[in-house]
């Protein structure tokens, strides 16, 4: 038998695939890219057709030697890198290193790491897709041009360590523009008026909102106007003028794309985009789940498509029928429209439905289980029937005023039955949320002409609010909607703009810094195309055209570079040194007495002496918790690790080494007098306990936590057992 070498990108993927292919295949990992543009120089010859200078990445010499030796001893070499443009480019570089001609059928790809998919892939090798490679190369060169030409300008004119990029600069602009909207926003007063009514004297009270007067939409803008209306309503007779009953359906959400997965993981799990993609990569490449060994649990996680294969739909149909019953199956498998024309991969879904989350929960890390459950439930729900609600709308006349009461009741759960409640049933995606159906409200059964009793009038003052700051989820959503970058680039883009100090995460929302505003204003003045949303989105379309073979990568680069070079030359001469605003603190320098100023560093803000370089004194900015250190009576302050994880330590560090991950509280323990802490348990629970581990109250609290956990596990098992009975009954009934 001939021997074949399969080259993948990661060791985890290699381990999973090797199990499926057998002894006649050797699977090795390239550990990502082996060739790239050099870091120490520009690496692109503009004058000679944007020719890139690729070099073997430093530190990969032994790996390259090992791969060459394996390829030499193999009869056939298959390049099985990721099924996207980046993976195609890596395969192209591998072919160059291993001396494989480009037109050789050496490239294999698969959307999921399962035995059938892998075995099918090696039967259908193809040549490397050069248009995909050229599209990735064009993107790489574009980013190199902007990064290596524009960033040094910012170093010279503003501050060292800054950077600019095609996507990151637009992301900063979106955040800054939103902040300017918030700053310019002028709140406007308005009032809502609710009549609390009931059918009879002893019946339940329900709310009816005032909507119009004399047939026109009502707009109450001040208290005087509200009081006048309340006076009239208190004297009015309330008569039911119309009752509308209808059935409304709430459709399931499509299975995840990369973008929607990042958004939901942010909303439901509190994951950053980087964390979501890292955990998804682990699920895709394969995890050890016991007897089955290394198994890839989800399909490829970088995709714009909501398409699902017929095989997966059939498997979902069988699973839903067995677990929920025939009523939960649509007449035919649903098909979801894709926002983009590309449809190279399936949606993100479980590779098999034989491994539900609860069956493998012991084999997965906590974050892996959370994300797998999110993906699992979303996919199952996407293949189910809509949820059905009975809705009731009651229109009420009160003199010249009209009021409206609305209510809804869930009649049939449909796809909502797929959600466990651990992740949540309600607003799975903001764009699909239906506010009328989210909050179930019951109303009495009324008939037209019926007179109602007034309980009271409830006027409330409100003020319009500015648009909210972007969260990670909403920023990813707007980047996708505007066509900025690719979903796979969102995670590194967001981390870059935070690391550079252009924006800050405050209460999980992005807020621009003064530096962010300064750099953005500079780019808008001299490089308006770089921060223009439409231009950046149009560039993505051009890269798509290259990948489809409809455009020349060289032509796209030339169209971009010629005007960019002129802008660069002009900016170099026109821009003087930009002075950043200085924030003066109330802390004097111990060395020279000058008031220290706030500076931005790699790990956040810090205090520095303005007398630099004569005085180099610096101090961290410490947030006092108001609690005294148990070791030296100094203040316990909030600190951050290099990875920005919050912990608490003594202000007198390093003389005092007290530190804790738990938030200190100002309350004292009633048993021993030590300060209390907000303690997080490994199972996700949070409790207020004594900071003294030897305190009897601490031991009692932890004992209760263990007992509660055991009770919850028992309750969950009992609920699971109960939930299986109705499904079995439904199957008997439907059979």
N, C-alpha and C positions, 0 to 999 in steps of 0.2 A: 504494500500500500504506500502511496505517496504521502509525504509529510507536508503540512500546510502551516504557515505562520499567520496568526491573526494579531494585528496591532490595534489596541484600543488606547484610550487616553488615561484611564486611572486604574490602579491596582485592584480596587474593589470591583470594578466592572470586569476586569480580567479574571478574577477569581470566580465570579458568577458565570461568565460565559464559558470558561474552560470546563465547567461541570457539564454543560449541555453538549459540547462538541466531541468529547471522547479522546482517546489516546492518539489518534492520528493528527491532532491539532495541537499546536503550541500557541498559547495566548500570552502576549507581553504588553506592558503598558508604556506609553511614550511620556507619561507624566505631563500631558498638555503639549504646548509648543516646544519644538526643538530648535527652530530657526526663527529669528525675528530681526527687526531693525535694531541697530546698536543703540544702547542707552546713552553712550558718551558722545555721540555726534548725531548730526541731522539725519544722515543715512538715506537721503533721496537726492538724486542728481536731476535737478530741475531742467538744466540745459539739454540733457539727453533723454527727453521723453519721460521725465519723472521716474527714471529707473531706480528701483529700490535696491539698497545694498543690504542683503540678508547675510547674517552671520549665525553660526551655531551659538546657542545661548551658553554663557559661561557656567560651568559646573555640570553641564550635561554630557561631557566628553565620554565618561565611562558608560553611560546609558546608551549613547549613540554607537559606541564600539560594540556593546552587547547586542543591540538590535541588528547591526550589520552582520555580525557573526551568525545570529539566528536566521536572518534572511538568506545568507549564503548557504546554509544547511537545509533550507526548505525548498521544496519543489514549486510551491505556490505561496504568494504573499497576498493577504487580504488586509486592506486598510479600513478598519471599522471605527473610525472616529465619529463624533457626534453628528447627527443628521441635520446640520444647519450649515450656514456659510462659513462660520468659524471652523467647524469640523472639516468642511471641504478643503479649507485652506491648510489646515494641519495635515490632512492626507496628502495634499500637493507637496508640502515641504518634506513629508516623510518619503514620498516617491523620489524626490530629488536626492535625499540623503542615502536611500537604499538603492539608488540607480535603477528605478523602475520607470520605463517609458510612460509618458502621460496617457497614450492611447491604449495602454494595457487594461484589460478588464480586472482591475485590482481593487476596486472600491465597492464595499458593501455597506448597507445602512439598514437600520431597524428602528422602529418607533418604541419598542418595548423590549426589555431583556427577559424574555421567556424562551423556553426550549423551542416551541414551534416557530417563533419569530426569528431566532438565531439560525436554526436549521434551514429555514426558507431563504434567509438572506445569503448564505454561502452558496446557494444554488443559483443565485441571480446576481453575480458580480457585474459591474459596469465600469466604463472608463471614468476618470475624474471629471467632474462637471466644471469645465474651465470658466464659463460665465459666472458661476457662483464664486469661484476663486478670485476672479477679477473684481467682482463687487466688493468682496472682503478686503482685497488689496487696496482698492480705491478708498474705502472707508479708513483703512489704517493710514494711508498716506495723507488723506485730508486731515485726520486728527493729528498726525505728526506735523504737518505744516502749521496748523493753528497753534498746537502746543509748543513747538520749538521755535516758532517765529514771534508769536504774540506774547507768550509767557515771559521771555527775557525783557521785553519792553516794559512789562508791568514791574519786573524786578528793579529795573533802572529808574523808572519814573515814580513808582509808588512804594513798594517794599519787597524785600527778598522773600522767596518761598511762595509767591502767588502763582496762580496758573489760570489759563483760559482754555476753554474747549467749546466745540460746536454745540454740544448738548448741554453741558453744565452751565454755560453762560446764559442760555435761554431759560433754564430752570431757575437760575438766580433772578432773571428778569421777571418771571412769573410771580415769584415770591415777593420781590420788591414792589412790583406794580400793585399787587394785592395789598401790601402794607400802605402804599400811598392812598389807595381807595379807602382804607380804614381810617387813616389820618385825616382825610378830607371829608369824611362822612359827617353829615349833620343829622342827628336823630330828629324824627318828627313824631309828635304826639298823636295817638289815636286811642279810641275807646271801643271796647266790646261790651255788649249788653246781653245778658243771658236772663231769660225768664225761667224760673223754676216752677213747673206746673205739675198738677196731679189730676187724675181722672175723677176721684172722689175724695172725700175728706180724709179717709184713712188709707188711701192707696199710696203706692210708691211715687216719689217725686222724680221727674225727669227734666232734662234741660232742653230748652229751645232757644236758638240764637236769633237775634234780631238781624234781618237781612235787607229789608227795604222799607221805604216810606212813600206812599202815594205812587207806587209802582216803579220807583227809582231806587237804585242801589244806595244804601245808606253809608255815609262816611262821617263818623263822629270824631271831631278833632280837638275838643276841649271839654272841660268839666261842666261849664255852664250849659252847653248843648246837651251833654249827657244827662244833667239833672232835669232839664226841661222834658226830655224824652221819658225819663223814669217817672216823672210826675204824670204824664199822659198815660203811660202803661199801667200805672197803679189804679187808674180809674177805668181802664178798658175792660171789655168782655172778650174772653178768649174762646174762639170757635174754630173747630177743626174744619179747614176748607178743602183739604185733599189728602188722600192716603195712597201712597204708591208702594206696592210690594213687587220685588223682583229678585231673581236669582243672579248672582254674579260669580264669575269664575276668576280665580287667580292662577295664572299659568306658572309652571315650574321654571326655574332658572336654567340657562344652558350650562353644560359642564365647563370646567375652568379652562381659561387660557392663561398664559403666563401673567398677564396684567391683572385679570380678575382674581387670580390666586393670590398675588401680592396684596391686592386691595383687601380681600376678605381676611387674609392672615393678619393684616395690620389691624382691622376692625375687631375681629373676633378673638384673636390670640395675642395681640399686642406685639407681633413680630415686626422687625424691620424688614425691608425688602431683601437686604443681604442675608439675614437669617433665614428667611423663607426659601430663598434659592439654595442656600447651603444645605438645609434639611431636605428639600426636595431632591437635590442631587444624590443624597445618601439613599433616599427611598428608591430613586431610579436605578442607581448602580447596583443595588442589592444588599440585603442584610441577612444575617444568619438568624433563621426563625425556627431552629430546632431540627427536627427529623428531616425536614425538606431541605435543610442546608441554606446556602446563599441564594436568595430569591430577589429579583427586581420587583418591587411592589407597585410602582406607578409607571405610566408611559412617560415619554420624553417631556420634560417640563418647560422647554422653550418653544412655544407655539402660539400662533395667532388664531388658530382654527378651533371651532367648536364641533367639528365633524367627529363622528364616532363610527367605527367599523361595524359592518353587519354582524360579525362574529360577537363583538362586545355587546351589541344591542340584543342579540338572541340570548346571550348569557344573562343579561340584565332582566330580560323578560321572564326567564325561568326563575330567577332569584325572587323577583317581585311577586310572581304568582304563588310561589311556595311560602313566602314570608307574610305577604299582606292579602293575597287573594286576587281574583280576576277583576274585581271592581277597581283595582288600582292600576290596571293596565290600559293604556290608550288603544284605540282600534288599530293604529299602526305606529311604529316607532317614530318619535318626534324628530324633526330636522330643524336645526337652528341656523339662522342666517349668519354668515361671517361678515364682520365689518370690513375686512381687507380681502383683496382678491387672492392672496397667497393661501394655499390649502395643502401645504406639503406634509404636514403632520396631523395627527388626531389631536383632540382635546386632551387635557391632563385628566387621566382616569386611572383607577386601579387596573393592574394587568390581569388580575383574576378575581372573581367574586367568591372563590373558595377560601379566601383569607380575610374574613371580616375583622375589623379592629379589635373587638373583644376577644377573638380567638388567638391573637398574637400579641396582646397588650404586654405580656411579660417579656417578650423578646425585643421590644422597642424601647428606646429612651423616651422620656416624657415628651420632649418636643417633637420627636418623630411620630409618636402616637397621636398627638394633637393634630399635626398637619395631615397625617394619613386619614384620620377620622374626618377631617374637613373635606378632603378630596373624595373619600368614599361616599359620604352622605350626599355631597353635591351631585356626584355622578348618578347615584341611585335615584335621587329626586328628579333629575333631569329626564329620566325615562318613564316617569309616572304620570298619572292623570292630574288635571288641575284640581286645586282645592275649590270647594263650592260653598258660597255664603248665601244666606237669606238676608236680604237688606230691606229696610223699611224706612221710607221718607215720609214724614208728616208735616204738612204745611198748615200753619195756624194764622188766623186773622185776628188782630187786636185793634179795632178802629181802623185808622189809616195805615197801620203797620202790619208787616208780614214777618212771621218767624218760621224757622225750620228746625226740625229735630230729625236726626238720622241715627240709625242703629243697624248693627249687623250681628249675625250669629253664624258660627261655623257649622255648616250642615254636613259636609263631607270633607275630611282632612286631605285626601288626595296625596300629593307629593310631600305635604308637611309631615306626614307620618314617618318619613325617612329620617327626620332629624331627631337625634337622641335627647336633646335638651342640654347636653353637656356643652355643645357648641352653640346651640340656640336655634329656634325655629323661625323667628320673625323676619326682620329686614336683612335677608341674606346679601342683597346687593342694593345700594341706594337707588340706582337708576330704575330698578324694578319694584321698589317698595310702593305699596298702595296704602296711603295714610287712612283712607276711608275704611279699610278692612283690618288694619293693624290692631286697633283697639276695639274689641267686641263690646257692644253696648246693647242692652235689651230695652225695648220700648213697650208700653202697654198696647193692647189691641184696641184701636179707636176707629170711629166711623165718621164720615163727613157730616157736618152739622152738629156734632157733639160739643157741648159747652164744657170747658175745663175750668178748674179752680186754680187761682194764682197763689203760690206759696210765698214767693218773694222775687224781687228784681235784683240782679247782681251786676252792677256796672263795674268795669275794671279799666284802669288806665294802663296803657302800654306805650312803648317807644320803639320806633323802627330800629333795627340793629344793623351794624355794618356787615359786609360779607365776612365770613369766618376766615381765619388764617388756614393755610393748607396743612393738613395732616399728611402722613406718609401715604395713606390710602388715596386721599383726594388729589395729591400732587401726581401720583402715578396715573390716576384716572385722566387728569387734564393733559398730561404729556401724551398719553395714548390717543385721546380724542383729537388733539391738535397735530398728531403725526410726528411728534418730536422724538428722535432716537428710536430704539427698538426696546421691547419689554425686557430683553436680557441685559440691556445697558442701564436700566433705571437704578438698580441697586448700587453699582459703583458710582454712578453719577451723583446720587443723593449723599453717599458717604464722602465723596470728594468735596462737595460744596460745604459740608459741615466741617470737614478736616481743615479746609483752607480758611475757615473763619468767616465765610461770606454769609452764612446763616447759622442760627442756633436752634436747637430743639428745646422749646420751653413748654412744659405740660403737654408734650407729644405734638406740639404744633411748631411749624417753621416760622421763625422771625428773623428778618434780615438784620445784619449788623451794620454799623457805620461804614466799615470796610466794604461790605457788599454793595452799599449804595454808591460809594466813591468809585469802585471799579466798574460797576454797571454804567454809571454816568459817563465814564471815560470811554467805554466801549461803544455806547450809543452815539457819542459825539464823533468818534473817529472810525469805528468799525460797525456801522449800523446793521450790515447784513449778518454779522456774526450773532447778534442778539435779536434778529428779526425772526419771529415765530414762523411766518409764512415761508421765508427763504429757507429756514432749516428744515421745515416739513417738505418743501419742494426738493431739497437735496436727498431726502430719504426716498422720495419717488424716483429720482434719477438712479440711485443705487439699486432700487428694485428693477428698473429697466435694464441695468447692466447685468443683473443676475438672470434676467429672462432672455438675454442676448439681443435686446432691442436698442442698446446704446453702447458707445465706446467708453471704456473706463478712462482712456487717455483724454478724450474730448471733454468729459465731465470735469477732470482735474484742470485742464487748460482754461475752461470757462470760469472756474472758481479762482484760479491763482492769479491771472493777469490783473484783475481789478484789486485783488487783495494785496498784491505786491506794491501797487501804487499807494494804497491806503497806508500801508506799513511805512513807506518812505516819508509820506507826508506827516504821519503821526510822530515819527522819530524826531522831526525837526520842529514840529509845532508844540509838542507837549513839554512843559518844564517839569520840575520836580513837584509832585503832588503832596501837599502836607495833609496828613490825616488828622482829624479832630482829636484832641487830647482830653480825656476825662480825668480830672483831678480828684483824688480821694481825700478823705479827712485823716489819713494816716501819715505821720511824719517819718522820714527816713532816720533810722537810729544813728547812721554814720555822719550825715551832713545836715540834717534838720529840714531839708526841703520836703514839701508835701509830695508824696508818691503818686504816680499816675497809673491808670489802668492800661495794661498792654494785653495784646492777644498772642497766645502761644499755641503750640501744637496741641496741647492738652487743655486748652481753655484760657480764660482770662487770669492774669496775675498782676501784682503790684510791682512797679519798678521805679527806681530813683530817676528823676528827670535830669540828673547831673551826669548821666552816662556820656562818655566812657570814663570820666574821672571817678565817678562813684558807680559801682556795679551792683549795688544792693538790690535784691529782689525778695518778694514775699508772696506766698500764696494768698488768695482771697478766701477767707474762711467764713462759713455761715454758722453762727453760734446757735446751738440747739436750746440754750438756756438751762442745760443740765451740767452739774459738776462732775469731774472725773473722780471715780472711786479710789484711784491710786494716789493722786497728788492734789486734788481739789481744783485743778485747772478746768477751763471750759471744754466741754465736748463739742467738737465742731464737725460739720459735714465735709467730707473729702471725696476725691474721686481717684480710681485707679487709672492706669494708662489707657485702659479700654473704656474709661468713663463710667465704670460701675460705681455707684455711690456706696460709701461706708462711713463710719463715724469713728473719730479718734480724738485723743487729747491734743489741745493746742500746743502743749509743751513738747511734742515729738521733736527730736529723738530722745530727749531726756526721759520722757515718759512714754512707754510703749502701749498704753491702753488703746484697743480698737475693737470694733464690733460691726457686724453687718446689719444688726437690728437697730431700728430707729429709737433713740432714747426719748422718753416722755417725761414731762414735768411732774407727773403724779408719782407719789411714793407708795411703796408696798405697805399695807396695813399690818403685815406680820413682822417684817424685819426692818422696814424703813428705807430700803434701797430703792433707787429709781426704777420705774417700770419701763418696759420696752415693747415695741410691736414686733413680735417674733413670727417668722415665716417657717412653716413646717414643710418637709419634703413633699408631702402629698398635696401641697398647694394651699393648705389652710393658713389663716392668719389669726393670731390671738395676742391679747395684751397680757403679758406675764411679768414676773419679777426678774430683774437683771441678775439677781443673786442665784446662781445655779443650785446652791445648797439650801435655798429657802424652801420650807415645806409647802408654801403656796405654789411655787414653781413646779414641784414634783406632782402636786395634786392636779394642776392644770394640764401637764403633759400626760398624765394618766387618763384624764378625761378625753384628751385629743385622740389617744390611741383607741380608747373605747368607742368614741364617736366614729372613728374611721372603720372599726370593725362592724359597728352597727350599720353604717352606710353600705359597706360591702355586702352585708347580709340582706339589707333592704333591696339593693340592686339585683342580687341573685333571685330574690323572691319576685321582684317586678318582672325580671326576664322570664322566669318560669310562668308567671301569669300571662305575659304577653304572647307566649307561644300557643296558649290554648285557643284564643279566638282565631288565630291564623289557621290552626288545624281544623277548627269548626267551619271556617270559611271554605277551606279546601274541600271538606266533605260535602258542604252545601252546593258548591259550584260544580263538583264532580257528579 
